[in-house]
Amino acid sequence: MKDPVIIKSSAYGLTLILDQDISFEQLVHAICKKFATSRGFFGTATLVLSLEGRSVSAQEAAVIAEAIELNSDITISLIEDNHQLKNLQMKDKIDRFYYENIYENAKIVIGSVSGKDVIQSDSSILILGDVKSKASVQATGNVIVMGSIDGTVSAGYPQDRHCFIVANQINASRVQIGDISQAVQISNKWSLRSRKSDSEPYAVVVWENELLAEPLRSGLLKHL
């Protein structure tokens, strides 16, 4: 059986040769497994990562880098794909806390969920795009949207209030976590402590039986 991920050393770090015939979701799971089982071999290092074998977007490159870092003691400083450095701006938005357990089980959606599309998952969902108006996303676990939410998003379906939603912008009038569905409120306490920049995501949780949104870096997720 063909190995979906081959690791080779390079002058400045590691080169991954990626199978172009499998889905990106399967590829990420294979990367997680390979680096988790080889954690001791690689040790602690800051490396440049080169990607070969298939073309990946900047968002996909960011996901690959984070998958490696979460399953090893490696820090990825730069990513080179076909001799071009990828813009890792999206990676800077990723908080390790809410990505610690997502890769082994999450459904990964490349691009936006649009029109009347309905996306469902028995675990978590990671969307590398937007949830457009009239689109619907429903997860038993958490929902992470790298873009904006304009449609319907439900996490912790049907009754788990301990899940969360993360998005760069929330434009929808209502979202749902567990059995709590309402307009999202920004807490004065948390927003005053850590004001949100234009490029920083929101985290939405159930707090005292209401949906609370706060800037991701303020750390309320860690209190779930």
Buried (B, 14 or more C-beta within 10 A) or exposed (E): EEEBBBBEEEEEBBBBBBBEEBEBBEBBBBBBBBBBEEEEEBEEEEBBBBBBBBEBBBBBBBBBBBBBBBBBEBEBBBBBBEEEEBEBEBBEBBBEBBBEBBBBEBBBBBEBBBEEBEBEBEBBBBBBBBBBBEBBBBBBBBBBBBBBBBBBBBBBBEEBBEBBBBBBBBEBEEBBBBEBEEEBBBBEEBBEEBEBEEEBBBBBBBBEEEBBBBBBBBBBBEEB
